[in-house]
Amino acid sequence: MKAPKRDGVQDFSALTRLRDTLRKLYHGRTPAAFRFQLAAIIIDLAIIAFFIATPVIQESSSFLWLDYSVAALVAVDMIARLLASNDMLRLMKQPTSWVDAFILLTLLMPTTLANLGFLRILRLWSLSRSGALWRFFEMRGLKKWREASHAVINLLTFLFVVTGFVYTFFFRTGAGLEGYVDALYFTVATVTTTGFGDIVLPGIAGKLTAIVTMIIGISLFVRLAQALFRPNKVFFPCPQCGLQRHEADAVHCKACGYLLNIPDEGD
């Protein structure tokens, strides 16, 4: 009767050690953790490149093998992040977790959910919310560019999401690289409102797509301009209310008045 109990204790202890190790790797600041986080970012970028290239390579014989391999990587990453979290339930409620779960679903059912595959590029937005990415920026002295980087990533994510949508629903007959380039050309021309050349979308659905793309695209460009040209602010979460953006010389939080202790840039 005692052996099962000891096995259970051992299993629990092994799980605890695994979670501690993953927590140090995903959230630590040691050289080993930094190397792990950098490798994870590189793998994420490779996965995103695969998502962008999907319309061009989806007819190849090796596509399903690549698709399921990426699904395995995404699943392992999701499980590892859950185990590394101090609050699993809170992590599962976050939008990035829902995005990753949806991406995993499209990878596991590439044929059934083929028309929703263009939403996989939201993985780029999910990556932009990763703490490891911005820790890398901070270690390279690029912390002040965090907001501008967010704006650029949001714009790029939108461009590729719309390109994938336009390709899926309007250019699928021209499958392959040419059709995808046509969809990208239309998207860039619409977002920048530079006018349309020889490519327009047919029917009411095409016009509505162009209208929505222009409205959201302009707002994202405005956001990018604000991030580039307005005074730089530092990112320092207020211990009391959680406000993250403050003036570099702020003494008190402008939201709740809490006394701040913002470190200097060189500290």
C-alpha positions in Angstrom: 0.0 0.0 0.0 2.9 2.3 0.5 4.6 1.9 -2.8 1.9 3.7 -4.8 2.1 6.6 -2.4 5.9 6.9 -2.9 5.5 6.7 -6.6 2.9 9.5 -6.5 5.2 11.6 -4.4 8.0 11.0 -6.8 5.9 11.8 -9.8 4.7 15.1 -8.1 8.3 16.0 -7.2 9.4 15.3 -10.8 6.6 17.5 -12.1 7.6 20.3 -9.7 11.2 20.1 -10.8 10.1 20.2 -14.4 7.9 23.3 -13.8 10.7 25.0 -11.9 13.2 24.4 -14.7 10.7 25.6 -17.4 10.0 28.7 -15.3 13.6 29.6 -15.1 14.1 29.0 -18.8 11.0 31.0 -19.9 11.2 33.8 -17.3 14.7 33.9 -16.0 17.5 36.3 -16.8 20.5 34.0 -16.6 22.7 33.4 -19.7 21.2 29.9 -20.1 17.7 31.3 -19.9 18.6 34.1 -22.4 20.0 31.5 -24.9 16.8 29.4 -24.5 14.5 32.5 -25.0 16.5 33.6 -28.0 16.2 30.1 -29.5 12.5 30.1 -28.9 12.1 33.5 -30.6 14.1 32.2 -33.7 11.9 29.1 -33.9 8.8 31.3 -33.6 10.0 33.5 -36.5 10.7 30.4 -38.6 7.1 29.2 -37.8 5.7 32.6 -38.8 7.8 32.5 -42.1 6.1 29.1 -42.8 2.7 30.6 -42.2 3.5 33.5 -44.7 4.8 31.0 -47.3 1.8 28.6 -46.8 -0.2 29.8 -49.8 2.8 29.2 -52.1 3.8 25.8 -50.8 0.5 24.2 -49.8 0.3 22.3 -53.0 3.7 20.6 -52.5 4.0 17.0 -51.4 5.8 17.9 -48.2 3.3 20.5 -47.0 1.3 18.2 -44.7 4.5 16.9 -43.1 5.7 20.5 -42.4 2.2 21.4 -41.2 2.1 18.7 -38.6 5.7 19.3 -37.6 4.8 22.9 -36.8 1.7 21.8 -35.0 3.9 19.6 -32.7 6.2 22.6 -32.0 3.3 24.9 -31.2 1.7 22.2 -28.9 5.0 21.6 -27.0 5.5 25.4 -26.6 1.9 25.9 -25.3 2.2 23.0 -22.8 5.7 24.2 -21.7 4.4 27.8 -21.1 1.5 26.5 -19.1 3.8 24.5 -16.9 6.1 27.4 -16.5 3.3 29.7 -15.4 2.5 30.5 -11.8 -1.2 30.8 -12.6 -2.3 28.4 -15.4 -5.9 29.5 -15.3 -5.0 33.1 -15.7 -2.7 32.3 -18.6 -5.4 30.3 -20.4 -7.7 33.2 -20.2 -5.3 35.6 -22.0 -6.0 36.4 -25.6 -2.6 35.2 -26.8 -3.5 31.7 -25.4 -6.7 31.7 -27.3 -4.9 32.8 -30.5 -2.3 30.0 -30.1 -5.0 27.4 -29.4 -6.8 28.5 -32.6 -3.6 28.3 -34.6 -2.9 24.8 -33.3 -6.4 23.8 -34.4 -5.9 25.0 -37.9 -2.6 23.1 -38.0 -4.2 19.9 -36.9 -7.0 20.3 -39.4 -5.3 21.9 -42.4 -7.9 20.7 -44.9 -11.1 21.3 -42.9 -10.0 24.8 -41.8 -8.1 25.7 -45.0 -10.2 28.9 -45.4 -9.1 30.1 -42.0 -5.4 29.4 -42.4 -4.6 33.0 -43.1 -5.3 33.8 -39.4 -2.2 31.8 -38.4 -0.2 34.9 -38.9 -1.7 36.2 -35.7 1.2 34.2 -34.2 3.2 37.3 -35.0 1.0 39.4 -32.8 1.2 36.7 -30.1 5.0 36.8 -30.2 4.9 40.6 -29.9 3.2 40.1 -26.5 6.0 37.8 -25.3 8.0 39.0 -22.4 11.1 37.2 -23.7 11.1 39.3 -26.8 11.2 42.5 -24.9 13.7 41.3 -22.4 16.0 40.8 -25.4 15.3 44.4 -26.5 16.1 45.7 -23.0 19.4 43.8 -22.8 20.4 45.4 -26.1 19.6 48.9 -24.8 16.5 49.1 -27.2 13.9 49.5 -24.5 12.8 52.9 -25.7 11.8 51.4 -29.1 9.3 49.0 -27.5 6.2 50.9 -28.4 7.3 51.7 -31.9 8.1 48.0 -32.4 4.6 47.1 -31.2 3.1 49.5 -33.7 5.2 48.0 -36.5 4.4 44.4 -35.6 0.6 45.3 -35.4 0.8 46.9 -38.9 2.7 43.9 -40.3 0.3 41.4 -38.7 -2.7 43.3 -40.2 -1.0 43.5 -43.7 -0.4 39.7 -43.8 -3.9 38.8 -42.3 -5.6 40.9 -45.0 -3.3 39.6 -47.7 -4.2 36.0 -46.6 -7.9 36.8 -46.5 -7.9 38.5 -50.0 -5.9 35.6 -51.4 -8.2 33.0 -49.9 -11.5 34.5 -51.0 -10.6 36.4 -54.1 -7.4 35.0 -55.7 -7.6 31.3 -55.0 -8.0 30.6 -58.7 -4.6 32.0 -59.3 -3.1 29.8 -56.6 0.6 30.1 -56.0 3.1 32.8 -55.8 1.5 35.1 -58.4 -1.9 35.0 -56.7 -0.3 35.8 -53.3 1.7 38.7 -54.7 -1.4 40.1 -56.3 -3.2 39.9 -53.0 -0.3 41.6 -51.2 -0.1 44.3 -53.9 -3.8 45.0 -53.5 -3.5 45.1 -49.7 -0.5 47.5 -49.6 -2.2 49.8 -52.2 -5.4 49.8 -50.1 -3.7 50.4 -46.7 -1.5 53.2 -48.0 -4.5 54.6 -50.0 -2.2 55.3 -52.9 -5.0 54.3 -55.3 -5.6 51.2 -57.3 -3.9 50.1 -60.5 -4.8 47.0 -62.4 -6.0 44.9 -59.4 -9.4 45.5 -57.7 -11.7 43.1 -55.9 -15.0 42.3 -57.6 -18.5 42.9 -56.3 -19.9 44.4 -53.1 -17.7 42.1 -50.9 -14.6 43.4 -52.6 -15.6 47.0 -52.0 -16.4 46.4 -48.4 -13.1 44.6 -48.0 -11.2 47.6 -49.4 -13.2 50.0 -47.1 -12.5 48.1 -43.9 -8.8 47.6 -44.9 -8.4 51.4 -45.5 -10.0 52.4 -42.2 -8.0 50.0 -40.1 -4.8 50.5 -42.0 -5.0 54.3 -41.6 -5.5 54.0 -37.9 -2.5 51.7 -37.6 -0.3 54.1 -39.5 -1.4 56.9 -37.2 -0.6 54.7 -34.2 2.9 54.0 -35.7 3.5 57.8 -36.3 2.5 58.5 -32.7 4.9 55.9 -31.4 7.7 57.3 -33.5 7.3 61.0 -32.9 5.8 61.6 -29.5 8.0 61.9 -26.5 9.5 58.6 -25.3 8.2 57.0 -22.2 9.6 54.3 -20.1 7.9 51.0 -19.3 7.7 50.4 -15.6 4.6 48.7 -14.1 3.2 50.6 -11.2 3.1 48.2 -8.2 -0.3 49.6 -7.2 -2.4 50.1 -10.3 -0.3 48.4 -13.0 0.1 51.4 -15.3 3.2 50.7 -17.4 4.0 53.8 -19.3 5.5 56.8 -17.4 7.6 59.8 -18.1 11.3 59.0 -17.8 11.6 61.4 -14.8 8.3 60.6 -13.2 8.3 60.4 -9.4 4.6 59.4 -8.9 2.3 57.4 -11.0 0.0 59.7 -12.9 -2.9 57.3 -12.5 -2.9 56.5 -8.8 -0.2 58.7 -7.3 2.0 55.8 -6.0 5.6 56.7 -5.4 7.7 55.2 -8.2 11.3 54.1 -8.2 12.1 54.0 -11.9 15.7 52.9 -12.6 18.0 55.0 -14.8 18.6 53.8 -18.3 22.1 52.7 -17.5 21.2 50.9 -14.2 
